[in-house]
Amino acid sequence: MRGATTTIGHRSDAFPGTRACSGDPRGSRSIRSIRRASRESRRYETRRRVDSRGREQQVETEIGDPRRELSRLIERGDDEGLRRVLEVIPASDLALVLSRLSNDERTALLGRLPVETAADLIEYLPNVHAVSAIENLEPSSAAAIIEQLPSHLQGDLIGELDDADARNILDRMPPEDAASARQLSRYEDDEAGGLMITEMLVYDERQTVASVIADLRIHADAYRDYEIQYGYVRDEQGCLSGVLRMRDLLLAPHDRTLDRLMIRHPSSVADTTSLEELAEFFDGNNFLGVPVVDRERRPVGVVLRSAVHVARAERQGSDLLKMQGIVGGEELRSFPLLTRSRRRLAWLSVNIVLNLFAASVIAAFQDTLSSVIALAVFLPIISDMSGCSGNQAVAVTMRELSLGLVRADELLRVWLAEVSIGLMNGAALGVMIGLIAWLWQGPMMLGLVVAAALAINTVVAVSLGGILPLLMRRLNLDPAIASGPILTTVTDMCGFFWVLGLASLVLDRLT
């Protein structure tokens, strides 16, 4: 990491690589500082020319498609042209432009840029693109780029690389930075250790205000890019003992020690705290960040509120993809075609088998269906309506699981809550579909059969949808993956059975 020198407060002995903490986990470096002065509405390239009188002028030329321009410059090997184009691409467009480049082009682009600029671009890439590009770089180039990244991104990338690639890169990084990245990569993505940044100021209780201010001045270049609002104080055992407001530090007498100035007993979270617990913590506390401590209560990093919000959004997006049958919960259209096809076919193939079970119910009642062909009109309606009701229940349970508001062993409580709403909604939906069936197809008995089938199946769907994610969790299966296909199959089978079974009982009154 940049500015990684051993100082009084620059590092935490409990965790290598600790440095100044920023309110923005991505910091503020070359591209972002230049882009602040660029115009967002249009893209311009500034060139210098000399007029007929020998005077130098600046001429702005609007550039065309940035992706094509980058591709052209990469092919030509025009490093200066690449730098100019990147400077004028608005931040809001940068992720889109980079995603449209091929993987080889992204790798070539990163290899041609200064390491700080390349690190800036890495932060705009989805992890899967960043990992792929890093893997294709020379280990020394990859190490130089990763060294410039914020600590949490270093851990993310190293953790997703192949073991051999990770070792080659870590061996080329400064030992202290490599140890920090290696430690961070061991954490899960959805726990405090995987979300925290290790850029923080840590001081000892017996240090004076003067020594802390001197440290800040000596290492001003290292801290310049970061908004330092708080420092953290540790006791003689290295355990977190207080939080230091920078405002209090600047206004205090220089001979005062930190133990007389700090806020004692600060809030903190363990490095193994789950994303759900972190979200609950920030929902209940108006903090921008919270210090992270290890098993011995030594400060090892800071989790920012913004990082938790981003992680929750990514979790919800991944769960949505899993519920729709995307294996792994990750797909972008820039992925290789075979990879996208394989991830989708994995569940679609299983669904063929599951749908055969539902179709077997219809096959068992062929005589009934052939006698009252009007029933065929309502089979997909009942199947779809019940599936929608069940998926609503699945969504609520998944939401409560993500927020830590329900435990996997609370099956009865969830089931009773869903049965109640199932009876209410089932009755309402049954009356509506029954009236439609009677007025549209007649006779009245057809309306009663369809109404009863939808009402009963709604209760089945919501009660199953409510508890299915809990059952999956108890079996150590991902509820987002399995809940949807299982629910759809069961509601289809039950819906077809109720319609055709009830119709068989009153067949003489339907024909």
VEXSELO-797803 format. One record per residue (C-alpha): x, y, z; residue number from 1. Coordinates in steps of 0.05 Angstrom, whole numbers, always signed. Last residue first. Layout:
<node x="X" y="Y" z="Z" nr="NUM"/>
...
This chain:
<node x="-1428" y="-643" z="-359" nr="511"/>
<node x="-1408" y="-607" z="-295" nr="510"/>
<node x="-1460" y="-637" z="-248" nr="509"/>
<node x="-1441" y="-709" z="-266" nr="508"/>
<node x="-1368" y="-693" z="-254" nr="507"/>
<node x="-1379" y="-672" z="-182" nr="506"/>
<node x="-1324" y="-714" z="-150" nr="505"/>
<node x="-1281" y="-713" z="-213" nr="504"/>
<node x="-1283" y="-637" z="-214" nr="503"/>
<node x="-1255" y="-636" z="-143" nr="502"/>
<node x="-1197" y="-679" z="-165" nr="501"/>
<node x="-1185" y="-640" z="-229" nr="500"/>
<node x="-1181" y="-572" z="-196" nr="499"/>
<node x="-1148" y="-595" z="-132" nr="498"/>
<node x="-1097" y="-640" z="-167" nr="497"/>
<node x="-1077" y="-587" z="-218" nr="496"/>
<node x="-1065" y="-537" z="-162" nr="495"/>
<node x="-1028" y="-587" z="-119" nr="494"/>
<node x="-980" y="-607" z="-175" nr="493"/>
<node x="-969" y="-535" z="-197" nr="492"/>
<node x="-959" y="-511" z="-125" nr="491"/>
<node x="-909" y="-567" z="-112" nr="490"/>
<node x="-868" y="-555" z="-175" nr="489"/>
<node x="-866" y="-479" z="-167" nr="488"/>
<node x="-846" y="-485" z="-93" nr="487"/>
<node x="-789" y="-533" z="-109" nr="486"/>
<node x="-763" y="-489" z="-165" nr="485"/>
<node x="-765" y="-425" z="-124" nr="484"/>
<node x="-738" y="-450" z="-57" nr="483"/>
<node x="-676" y="-486" z="-81" nr="482"/>
<node x="-629" y="-430" z="-102" nr="481"/>
<node x="-647" y="-374" z="-53" nr="480"/>
<node x="-652" y="-422" z="+5" nr="479"/>
<node x="-578" y="-442" z="-2" nr="478"/>
<node x="-574" y="-510" z="+30" nr="477"/>
<node x="-548" y="-523" z="+101" nr="476"/>
<node x="-607" y="-569" z="+115" nr="475"/>
<node x="-634" y="-521" z="+167" nr="474"/>
<node x="-627" y="-464" z="+116" nr="473"/>
<node x="-667" y="-503" z="+65" nr="472"/>
<node x="-721" y="-516" z="+116" nr="471"/>
<node x="-723" y="-442" z="+133" nr="470"/>
<node x="-727" y="-424" z="+59" nr="469"/>
<node x="-787" y="-472" z="+52" nr="468"/>
<node x="-825" y="-446" z="+113" nr="467"/>
<node x="-861" y="-386" z="+83" nr="466"/>
<node x="-868" y="-413" z="+13" nr="465"/>
<node x="-900" y="-477" z="+40" nr="464"/>
<node x="-952" y="-438" z="+80" nr="463"/>
<node x="-962" y="-389" z="+22" nr="462"/>
<node x="-972" y="-443" z="-31" nr="461"/>
<node x="-1016" y="-490" z="+10" nr="460"/>
<node x="-1063" y="-434" z="+31" nr="459"/>
<node x="-1066" y="-409" z="-41" nr="458"/>
<node x="-1079" y="-480" z="-64" nr="457"/>
<node x="-1141" y="-485" z="-21" nr="456"/>
<node x="-1171" y="-419" z="-45" nr="455"/>
<node x="-1153" y="-434" z="-118" nr="454"/>
<node x="-1185" y="-503" z="-117" nr="453"/>
<node x="-1247" y="-479" z="-80" nr="452"/>
<node x="-1259" y="-423" z="-130" nr="451"/>
<node x="-1247" y="-469" z="-190" nr="450"/>
<node x="-1296" y="-521" z="-164" nr="449"/>
<node x="-1348" y="-469" z="-144" nr="448"/>
<node x="-1344" y="-434" z="-212" nr="447"/>
<node x="-1352" y="-501" z="-248" nr="446"/>
<node x="-1413" y="-516" z="-204" nr="445"/>
<node x="-1445" y="-451" z="-227" nr="444"/>
<node x="-1446" y="-475" z="-299" nr="443"/>
<node x="-1416" y="-435" z="-332" nr="442"/>
<node x="-1360" y="-412" z="-378" nr="441"/>
<node x="-1354" y="-337" z="-371" nr="440"/>
<node x="-1403" y="-318" z="-316" nr="439"/>
<node x="-1389" y="-380" z="-273" nr="438"/>
<node x="-1313" y="-380" z="-285" nr="437"/>
<node x="-1307" y="-305" z="-271" nr="436"/>
<node x="-1349" y="-311" z="-208" nr="435"/>
<node x="-1305" y="-369" z="-184" nr="434"/>
<node x="-1241" y="-331" z="-200" nr="433"/>
<node x="-1262" y="-272" z="-156" nr="432"/>
<node x="-1290" y="-314" z="-99" nr="431"/>
<node x="-1228" y="-357" z="-97" nr="430"/>
<node x="-1182" y="-297" z="-97" nr="429"/>
<node x="-1217" y="-268" z="-35" nr="428"/>
<node x="-1220" y="-335" z="+1" nr="427"/>
<node x="-1148" y="-350" z="-15" nr="426"/>
<node x="-1126" y="-282" z="+9" nr="425"/>
<node x="-1157" y="-292" z="+78" nr="424"/>
<node x="-1139" y="-365" z="+86" nr="423"/>
<node x="-1069" y="-353" z="+60" nr="422"/>
<node x="-1059" y="-294" z="+107" nr="421"/>
<node x="-1074" y="-339" z="+167" nr="420"/>
<node x="-1035" y="-397" z="+139" nr="419"/>
<node x="-974" y="-352" z="+130" nr="418"/>
<node x="-972" y="-330" z="+203" nr="417"/>
<node x="-983" y="-402" z="+227" nr="416"/>
<node x="-927" y="-428" z="+183" nr="415"/>
<node x="-878" y="-374" z="+206" nr="414"/>
<node x="-890" y="-389" z="+279" nr="413"/>
<node x="-887" y="-464" z="+268" nr="412"/>
<node x="-822" y="-462" z="+228" nr="411"/>
<node x="-784" y="-420" z="+278" nr="410"/>
<node x="-722" y="-466" z="+277" nr="409"/>
<node x="-688" y="-429" z="+219" nr="408"/>
<node x="-689" y="-364" z="+258" nr="407"/>
<node x="-727" y="-301" z="+239" nr="406"/>
<node x="-710" y="-227" z="+243" nr="405"/>
<node x="-636" y="-234" z="+224" nr="404"/>
<node x="-643" y="-181" z="+169" nr="403"/>
<node x="-625" y="-230" z="+114" nr="402"/>
<node x="-671" y="-283" z="+144" nr="401"/>
<node x="-728" y="-233" z="+148" nr="400"/>
<node x="-720" y="-215" z="+74" nr="399"/>
<node x="-716" y="-288" z="+53" nr="398"/>
<node x="-779" y="-302" z="+93" nr="397"/>
<node x="-816" y="-244" z="+60" nr="396"/>
<node x="-792" y="-265" z="-10" nr="395"/>
<node x="-814" y="-337" z="+0" nr="394"/>
<node x="-883" y="-314" z="+22" nr="393"/>
<node x="-890" y="-271" z="-40" nr="392"/>
<node x="-865" y="-330" z="-81" nr="391"/>
<node x="-922" y="-372" z="-54" nr="390"/>
<node x="-975" y="-322" z="-73" nr="389"/>
<node x="-946" y="-315" z="-144" nr="388"/>
<node x="-943" y="-391" z="-151" nr="387"/>
<node x="-1015" y="-398" z="-130" nr="386"/>
<node x="-1037" y="-346" z="-181" nr="385"/>
<node x="-996" y="-380" z="-236" nr="384"/>
<node x="-1021" y="-450" z="-224" nr="383"/>
<node x="-1093" y="-428" z="-215" nr="382"/>
<node x="-1091" y="-389" z="-280" nr="381"/>
<node x="-1054" y="-444" z="-317" nr="380"/>
<node x="-1108" y="-495" z="-298" nr="379"/>
<node x="-1167" y="-448" z="-311" nr="378"/>
<node x="-1176" y="-457" z="-386" nr="377"/>
<node x="-1163" y="-532" z="-382" nr="376"/>
<node x="-1225" y="-538" z="-338" nr="375"/>
<node x="-1268" y="-517" z="-397" nr="374"/>
<node x="-1253" y="-584" z="-429" nr="373"/>
<node x="-1301" y="-618" z="-382" nr="372"/>
<node x="-1305" y="-691" z="-405" nr="371"/>
<node x="-1234" y="-692" z="-434" nr="370"/>
<node x="-1207" y="-663" z="-369" nr="369"/>
<node x="-1242" y="-716" z="-327" nr="368"/>
<node x="-1218" y="-772" z="-371" nr="367"/>
<node x="-1147" y="-746" z="-372" nr="366"/>
<node x="-1143" y="-742" z="-296" nr="365"/>
<node x="-1079" y="-782" z="-284" nr="364"/>
<node x="-1045" y="-747" z="-343" nr="363"/>
<node x="-1059" y="-680" z="-310" nr="362"/>
<node x="-1024" y="-703" z="-247" nr="361"/>
<node x="-965" y="-730" z="-288" nr="360"/>
<node x="-954" y="-661" z="-317" nr="359"/>
<node x="-936" y="-634" z="-248" nr="358"/>
<node x="-885" y="-690" z="-239" nr="357"/>
<node x="-858" y="-678" z="-309" nr="356"/>
<node x="-848" y="-605" z="-289" nr="355"/>
<node x="-796" y="-626" z="-238" nr="354"/>
<node x="-756" y="-665" z="-289" nr="353"/>
<node x="-756" y="-607" z="-338" nr="352"/>
<node x="-739" y="-560" z="-281" nr="351"/>
<node x="-674" y="-598" z="-268" nr="350"/>
<node x="-651" y="-582" z="-339" nr="349"/>
<node x="-670" y="-509" z="-330" nr="348"/>
<node x="-630" y="-507" z="-266" nr="347"/>
<node x="-562" y="-526" z="-295" nr="346"/>
<node x="-582" y="-497" z="-363" nr="345"/>
<node x="-574" y="-426" z="-337" nr="344"/>
<node x="-504" y="-432" z="-311" nr="343"/>
<node x="-481" y="-473" z="-371" nr="342"/>
<node x="-508" y="-423" z="-421" nr="341"/>
<node x="-475" y="-364" z="-387" nr="340"/>
<node x="-408" y="-400" z="-383" nr="339"/>
<node x="-414" y="-423" z="-456" nr="338"/>
<node x="-428" y="-352" z="-479" nr="337"/>
<node x="-368" y="-322" z="-443" nr="336"/>
<node x="-388" y="-269" z="-392" nr="335"/>
<node x="-400" y="-199" z="-419" nr="334"/>
<node x="-475" y="-210" z="-411" nr="333"/>
<node x="-464" y="-210" z="-336" nr="332"/>
<node x="-482" y="-268" z="-290" nr="331"/>
<node x="-475" y="-280" z="-216" nr="330"/>
<node x="-520" y="-319" z="-167" nr="329"/>
<node x="-475" y="-380" z="-170" nr="328"/>
<node x="-525" y="-418" z="-213" nr="327"/>
<node x="-576" y="-372" z="-245" nr="326"/>
<node x="-643" y="-406" z="-230" nr="325"/>
<node x="-689" y="-346" z="-220" nr="324"/>
<node x="-682" y="-352" z="-145" nr="323"/>
<node x="-607" y="-351" z="-153" nr="322"/>
<node x="-610" y="-287" z="-193" nr="321"/>
<node x="-653" y="-254" z="-140" nr="320"/>
<node x="-606" y="-278" z="-85" nr="319"/>
<node x="-547" y="-247" z="-121" nr="318"/>
<node x="-583" y="-180" z="-128" nr="317"/>
<node x="-603" y="-182" z="-55" nr="316"/>
<node x="-532" y="-198" z="-33" nr="315"/>
<node x="-504" y="-143" z="-77" nr="314"/>
<node x="-552" y="-93" z="-47" nr="313"/>
<node x="-533" y="-116" z="+23" nr="312"/>
<node x="-459" y="-111" z="+7" nr="311"/>
<node x="-468" y="-40" z="-19" nr="310"/>
<node x="-506" y="-18" z="+44" nr="309"/>
<node x="-454" y="-51" z="+88" nr="308"/>
<node x="-397" y="-16" z="+52" nr="307"/>
<node x="-433" y="+51" z="+60" nr="306"/>
<node x="-440" y="+41" z="+135" nr="305"/>
<node x="-364" y="+33" z="+139" nr="304"/>
<node x="-331" y="-26" z="+173" nr="303"/>
<node x="-265" y="-6" z="+206" nr="302"/>
<node x="-203" y="-48" z="+217" nr="301"/>
<node x="-161" y="-93" z="+261" nr="300"/>
<node x="-171" y="-64" z="+331" nr="299"/>
<node x="-149" y="-115" z="+384" nr="298"/>
<node x="-207" y="-145" z="+423" nr="297"/>
<node x="-169" y="-211" z="+434" nr="296"/>
<node x="-217" y="-248" z="+386" nr="295"/>
<node x="-208" y="-193" z="+334" nr="294"/>
<node x="-237" y="-123" z="+335" nr="293"/>
<node x="-274" y="-83" z="+282" nr="292"/>
<node x="-286" y="-8" z="+291" nr="291"/>
<node x="-353" y="+20" z="+269" nr="290"/>
<node x="-370" y="+67" z="+213" nr="289"/>
<node x="-414" y="+125" z="+193" nr="288"/>
<node x="-454" y="+117" z="+256" nr="287"/>
<node x="-528" y="+131" z="+267" nr="286"/>
<node x="-541" y="+67" z="+306" nr="285"/>
<node x="-600" y="+20" z="+303" nr="284"/>
<node x="-601" y="+8" z="+228" nr="283"/>
<node x="-525" y="+7" z="+231" nr="282"/>
<node x="-525" y="-51" z="+280" nr="281"/>
<node x="-580" y="-89" z="+243" nr="280"/>
<node x="-540" y="-85" z="+179" nr="279"/>
<node x="-478" y="-109" z="+215" nr="278"/>
<node x="-517" y="-168" z="+244" nr="277"/>
<node x="-543" y="-187" z="+175" nr="276"/>
<node x="-473" y="-180" z="+145" nr="275"/>
<node x="-446" y="-229" z="+196" nr="274"/>
<node x="-398" y="-211" z="+252" nr="273"/>
<node x="-333" y="-252" z="+246" nr="272"/>
<node x="-287" y="-192" z="+255" nr="271"/>
<node x="-322" y="-176" z="+320" nr="270"/>
<node x="-361" y="-110" z="+325" nr="269"/>
<node x="-346" y="-46" z="+363" nr="268"/>
<node x="-382" y="+7" z="+403" nr="267"/>
<node x="-336" y="+51" z="+444" nr="266"/>
<node x="-323" y="+38" z="+518" nr="265"/>
<node x="-286" y="+104" z="+531" nr="264"/>
<node x="-288" y="+167" z="+489" nr="263"/>
<node x="-216" y="+192" z="+487" nr="262"/>
<node x="-186" y="+254" z="+520" nr="261"/>
<node x="-160" y="+231" z="+587" nr="260"/>
<node x="-133" y="+165" z="+559" nr="259"/>
<node x="-103" y="+204" z="+501" nr="258"/>
<node x="-53" y="+240" z="+545" nr="257"/>
<node x="-55" y="+316" z="+553" nr="256"/>
<node x="+12" y="+352" z="+542" nr="255"/>
<node x="-10" y="+386" z="+478" nr="254"/>
<node x="-72" y="+418" z="+509" nr="253"/>
<node x="-136" y="+396" z="+472" nr="252"/>
<node x="-169" y="+434" z="+414" nr="251"/>
<node x="-137" y="+394" z="+357" nr="250"/>
<node x="-150" y="+327" z="+391" nr="249"/>
<node x="-222" y="+342" z="+408" nr="248"/>
<node x="-235" y="+357" z="+334" nr="247"/>
<node x="-199" y="+294" z="+314" nr="246"/>
<node x="-247" y="+253" z="+356" nr="245"/>
<node x="-212" y="+196" z="+392" nr="244"/>
<node x="-246" y="+130" z="+404" nr="243"/>
<node x="-230" y="+86" z="+464" nr="242"/>
<node x="-204" y="+22" z="+495" nr="241"/>
<node x="-190" y="-25" z="+437" nr="240"/>
<node x="-142" y="-79" z="+462" nr="239"/>
<node x="-67" y="-74" z="+451" nr="238"/>
<node x="-50" y="-102" z="+520" nr="237"/>
<node x="-25" y="-33" z="+543" nr="236"/>
<node x="-91" y="-1" z="+521" nr="235"/>
<node x="-113" y="+18" z="+451" nr="234"/>
<node x="-140" y="+83" z="+422" nr="233"/>
<node x="-175" y="+93" z="+356" nr="232"/>
<node x="-173" y="+156" z="+314" nr="231"/>
<node x="-233" y="+191" z="+285" nr="230"/>
<node x="-251" y="+241" z="+231" nr="229"/>
<node x="-195" y="+230" z="+182" nr="228"/>
<node x="-219" y="+243" z="+112" nr="227"/>
<node x="-167" y="+209" z="+69" nr="226"/>
<node x="-125" y="+230" z="+9" nr="225"/>
<node x="-75" y="+269" z="+50" nr="224"/>
<node x="-60" y="+215" z="+101" nr="223"/>
<node x="+3" y="+187" z="+68" nr="222"/>
<node x="+27" y="+256" z="+48" nr="221"/>
<node x="+14" y="+283" z="+118" nr="220"/>
<node x="+58" y="+230" z="+149" nr="219"/>
<node x="+102" y="+276" z="+190" nr="218"/>
<node x="+45" y="+323" z="+204" nr="217"/>
<node x="-3" y="+269" z="+230" nr="216"/>
<node x="+52" y="+238" z="+272" nr="215"/>
<node x="+68" y="+306" z="+303" nr="214"/>
<node x="-5" y="+316" z="+320" nr="213"/>
<node x="-5" y="+248" z="+354" nr="212"/>
<node x="+58" y="+263" z="+393" nr="211"/>
<node x="+31" y="+331" z="+416" nr="210"/>
<node x="-35" y="+301" z="+440" nr="209"/>
<node x="+4" y="+255" z="+485" nr="208"/>
<node x="+12" y="+180" z="+481" nr="207"/>
<node x="-6" y="+140" z="+543" nr="206"/>
<node x="-69" y="+109" z="+512" nr="205"/>
<node x="-33" y="+82" z="+451" nr="204"/>
<node x="-52" y="+103" z="+381" nr="203"/>
<node x="-89" y="+71" z="+321" nr="202"/>
<node x="-105" y="+110" z="+258" nr="201"/>
<node x="-145" y="+69" z="+207" nr="200"/>
<node x="-137" y="+41" z="+137" nr="199"/>
<node x="-154" y="-33" z="+151" nr="198"/>
<node x="-218" y="-29" z="+111" nr="197"/>
<node x="-274" y="-76" z="+133" nr="196"/>
<node x="-321" y="-117" z="+90" nr="195"/>
<node x="-287" y="-185" z="+92" nr="194"/>
<node x="-271" y="-180" z="+166" nr="193"/>
<node x="-342" y="-157" z="+181" nr="192"/>
<node x="-374" y="-217" z="+148" nr="191"/>
<node x="-407" y="-225" z="+80" nr="190"/>
<node x="-345" y="-235" z="+37" nr="189"/>
<node x="-317" y="-289" z="+82" nr="188"/>
<node x="-250" y="-275" z="+114" nr="187"/>
<node x="-186" y="-310" z="+92" nr="186"/>
<node x="-172" y="-258" z="+39" nr="185"/>
<node x="-162" y="-205" z="+93" nr="184"/>
<node x="-104" y="-243" z="+124" nr="183"/>
<node x="-69" y="-252" z="+57" nr="182"/>
<node x="-79" y="-179" z="+40" nr="181"/>
<node x="-48" y="-157" z="+106" nr="180"/>
<node x="+10" y="-206" z="+101" nr="179"/>
<node x="+24" y="-183" z="+30" nr="178"/>
<node x="+24" y="-111" z="+52" nr="177"/>
<node x="+75" y="-126" z="+107" nr="176"/>
<node x="+118" y="-168" z="+61" nr="175"/>
<node x="+121" y="-116" z="+5" nr="174"/>
<node x="+87" y="-148" z="-56" nr="173"/>
<node x="+121" y="-195" z="-105" nr="172"/>
<node x="+109" y="-259" z="-65" nr="171"/>
<node x="+36" y="-238" z="-58" nr="170"/>
<node x="+27" y="-239" z="-134" nr="169"/>
<node x="+58" y="-308" z="-145" nr="168"/>
<node x="+20" y="-336" z="-85" nr="167"/>
<node x="-47" y="-310" z="-110" nr="166"/>
<node x="-35" y="-338" z="-179" nr="165"/>
<node x="-19" y="-407" z="-151" nr="164"/>
<node x="-79" y="-406" z="-104" nr="163"/>
<node x="-127" y="-385" z="-159" nr="162"/>
<node x="-152" y="-315" z="-149" nr="161"/>
<node x="-217" y="-299" z="-112" nr="160"/>
<node x="-186" y="-287" z="-44" nr="159"/>
<node x="-131" y="-243" z="-73" nr="158"/>
<node x="-183" y="-199" z="-106" nr="157"/>
<node x="-228" y="-190" z="-45" nr="156"/>
<node x="-169" y="-180" z="+3" nr="155"/>
<node x="-139" y="-125" z="-39" nr="154"/>
<node x="-208" y="-93" z="-48" nr="153"/>
<node x="-216" y="-88" z="+28" nr="152"/>
<node x="-146" y="-58" z="+35" nr="151"/>
<node x="-155" y="-1" z="-14" nr="150"/>
<node x="-118" y="-13" z="-79" nr="149"/>
<node x="-47" y="+12" z="-94" nr="148"/>
<node x="-13" y="-54" z="-76" nr="147"/>
<node x="-61" y="-90" z="-122" nr="146"/>
<node x="-33" y="-51" z="-181" nr="145"/>
<node x="+40" y="-66" z="-165" nr="144"/>
<node x="+25" y="-139" z="-151" nr="143"/>
<node x="-11" y="-146" z="-218" nr="142"/>
<node x="+48" y="-116" z="-254" nr="141"/>
<node x="+97" y="-163" z="-219" nr="140"/>
<node x="+52" y="-223" z="-231" nr="139"/>
<node x="+47" y="-208" z="-306" nr="138"/>
<node x="-25" y="-193" z="-323" nr="137"/>
<node x="-76" y="-245" z="-344" nr="136"/>
<node x="-98" y="-262" z="-274" nr="135"/>
<node x="-108" y="-188" z="-257" nr="134"/>
<node x="-156" y="-181" z="-317" nr="133"/>
<node x="-197" y="-241" z="-297" nr="132"/>
<node x="-201" y="-219" z="-224" nr="131"/>
<node x="-223" y="-149" z="-244" nr="130"/>
<node x="-276" y="-175" z="-291" nr="129"/>
<node x="-306" y="-222" z="-239" nr="128"/>
<node x="-301" y="-169" z="-185" nr="127"/>
<node x="-342" y="-119" z="-225" nr="126"/>
<node x="-298" y="-63" z="-251" nr="125"/>
<node x="-298" y="+9" z="-226" nr="124"/>
<node x="-246" y="-4" z="-172" nr="123"/>
<node x="-200" y="-36" z="-222" nr="122"/>
<node x="-199" y="+30" z="-261" nr="121"/>
<node x="-170" y="+68" z="-202" nr="120"/>
<node x="-117" y="+14" z="-193" nr="119"/>
<node x="-97" y="+23" z="-266" nr="118"/>
<node x="-89" y="+98" z="-254" nr="117"/>
<node x="-45" y="+85" z="-194" nr="116"/>
<node x="-4" y="+32" z="-232" nr="115"/>
<node x="+10" y="+78" z="-291" nr="114"/>
<node x="-28" y="+52" z="-352" nr="113"/>
<node x="-6" y="+4" z="-406" nr="112"/>
<node x="-18" y="-61" z="-367" nr="111"/>
<node x="-87" y="-40" z="-345" nr="110"/>
<node x="-107" y="-27" z="-417" nr="109"/>
<node x="-78" y="-93" z="-442" nr="108"/>
<node x="-118" y="-131" z="-390" nr="107"/>
<node x="-182" y="-94" z="-406" nr="106"/>
<node x="-170" y="-106" z="-481" nr="105"/>
<node x="-159" y="-181" z="-469" nr="104"/>
<node x="-222" y="-185" z="-428" nr="103"/>
<node x="-262" y="-151" z="-483" nr="102"/>
<node x="-284" y="-79" z="-473" nr="101"/>
<node x="-358" y="-66" z="-462" nr="100"/>
<node x="-351" y="-71" z="-386" nr="99"/>
<node x="-300" y="-15" z="-387" nr="98"/>
<node x="-348" y="+33" z="-421" nr="97"/>
<node x="-405" y="+17" z="-373" nr="96"/>
<node x="-362" y="+25" z="-311" nr="95"/>
<node x="-335" y="+91" z="-336" nr="94"/>
<node x="-401" y="+123" z="-356" nr="93"/>
<node x="-421" y="+154" z="-289" nr="92"/>
<node x="-349" y="+175" z="-276" nr="91"/>
<node x="-351" y="+217" z="-339" nr="90"/>
<node x="-299" y="+198" z="-392" nr="89"/>
<node x="-253" y="+258" z="-400" nr="88"/>
<node x="-191" y="+232" z="-363" nr="87"/>
<node x="-197" y="+163" z="-394" nr="86"/>
<node x="-192" y="+192" z="-464" nr="85"/>
<node x="-128" y="+231" z="-448" nr="84"/>
<node x="-94" y="+172" z="-413" nr="83"/>
<node x="-109" y="+126" z="-471" nr="82"/>
<node x="-82" y="+176" z="-520" nr="81"/>
<node x="-17" y="+181" z="-481" nr="80"/>
<node x="-10" y="+105" z="-480" nr="79"/>
<node x="-21" y="+98" z="-555" nr="78"/>
<node x="-8" y="+23" z="-565" nr="77"/>
<node x="-44" y="+24" z="-632" nr="76"/>
<node x="-90" y="-33" z="-612" nr="75"/>
<node x="-102" y="-1" z="-544" nr="74"/>
<node x="-117" y="+66" z="-578" nr="73"/>
<node x="-169" y="+34" z="-624" nr="72"/>
<node x="-202" y="-4" z="-568" nr="71"/>
<node x="-204" y="+59" z="-525" nr="70"/>
<node x="-236" y="+99" z="-581" nr="69"/>
<node x="-286" y="+44" z="-594" nr="68"/>
<node x="-306" y="+44" z="-521" nr="67"/>
<node x="-307" y="+120" z="-517" nr="66"/>
<node x="-356" y="+126" z="-576" nr="65"/>
<node x="-339" y="+194" z="-606" nr="64"/>
<node x="-293" y="+247" z="-579" nr="63"/>
<node x="-311" y="+321" z="-578" nr="62"/>
<node x="-251" y="+363" z="-595" nr="61"/>
<node x="-226" y="+419" z="-550" nr="60"/>
<node x="-171" y="+463" z="-578" nr="59"/>
<node x="-120" y="+497" z="-533" nr="58"/>
<node x="-79" y="+550" z="-567" nr="57"/>
<node x="-4" y="+565" z="-575" nr="56"/>
<node x="+13" y="+628" z="-612" nr="55"/>
<node x="+60" y="+624" z="-672" nr="54"/>
<node x="+23" y="+674" z="-714" nr="53"/>
<node x="-8" y="+620" z="-759" nr="52"/>
<node x="-36" y="+583" z="-699" nr="51"/>
<node x="+1" y="+532" z="-655" nr="50"/>
<node x="-39" y="+473" z="-630" nr="49"/>
<node x="-54" y="+442" z="-562" nr="48"/>
<node x="-105" y="+386" z="-554" nr="47"/>
<node x="-163" y="+377" z="-505" nr="46"/>
<node x="-208" y="+316" z="-514" nr="45"/>
<node x="-281" y="+328" z="-498" nr="44"/>
<node x="-337" y="+284" z="-474" nr="43"/>
<node x="-405" y="+316" z="-463" nr="42"/>
<node x="-455" y="+323" z="-405" nr="41"/>
<node x="-408" y="+306" z="-348" nr="40"/>
<node x="-357" y="+361" z="-357" nr="39"/>
<node x="-289" y="+348" z="-328" nr="38"/>
<node x="-261" y="+384" z="-267" nr="37"/>
<node x="-278" y="+329" z="-218" nr="36"/>
<node x="-250" y="+281" z="-269" nr="35"/>
<node x="-178" y="+299" z="-253" nr="34"/>
<node x="-185" y="+282" z="-179" nr="33"/>
<node x="-223" y="+219" z="-195" nr="32"/>
<node x="-173" y="+195" z="-247" nr="31"/>
<node x="-112" y="+207" z="-202" nr="30"/>
<node x="-133" y="+189" z="-132" nr="29"/>
<node x="-189" y="+197" z="-83" nr="28"/>
<node x="-205" y="+141" z="-34" nr="27"/>
<node x="-244" y="+79" z="-54" nr="26"/>
<node x="-269" y="+65" z="+16" nr="25"/>
<node x="-297" y="+135" z="+21" nr="24"/>
<node x="-298" y="+161" z="+93" nr="23"/>
<node x="-225" y="+147" z="+95" nr="22"/>
<node x="-183" y="+115" z="+149" nr="21"/>
<node x="-108" y="+126" z="+154" nr="20"/>
<node x="-65" y="+63" z="+156" nr="19"/>
<node x="-64" y="-9" z="+177" nr="18"/>
<node x="-22" y="-56" z="+135" nr="17"/>
<node x="-7" y="-110" z="+186" nr="16"/>
<node x="-60" y="-127" z="+238" nr="15"/>
<node x="-51" y="-132" z="+313" nr="14"/>
<node x="+8" y="-84" z="+313" nr="13"/>
<node x="-39" y="-30" z="+286" nr="12"/>
<node x="-2" y="+16" z="+240" nr="11"/>
<node x="+5" y="+90" z="+226" nr="10"/>
<node x="-2" y="+113" z="+297" nr="9"/>
<node x="+70" y="+115" z="+320" nr="8"/>
<node x="+99" y="+102" z="+252" nr="7"/>
<node x="+120" y="+43" z="+208" nr="6"/>
<node x="+116" y="+61" z="+135" nr="5"/>
<node x="+61" y="+42" z="+86" nr="4"/>
<node x="+52" y="+107" z="+49" nr="3"/>
<node x="+21" y="+71" z="-10" nr="2"/>
<node x="+0" y="+0" z="+0" nr="1"/>
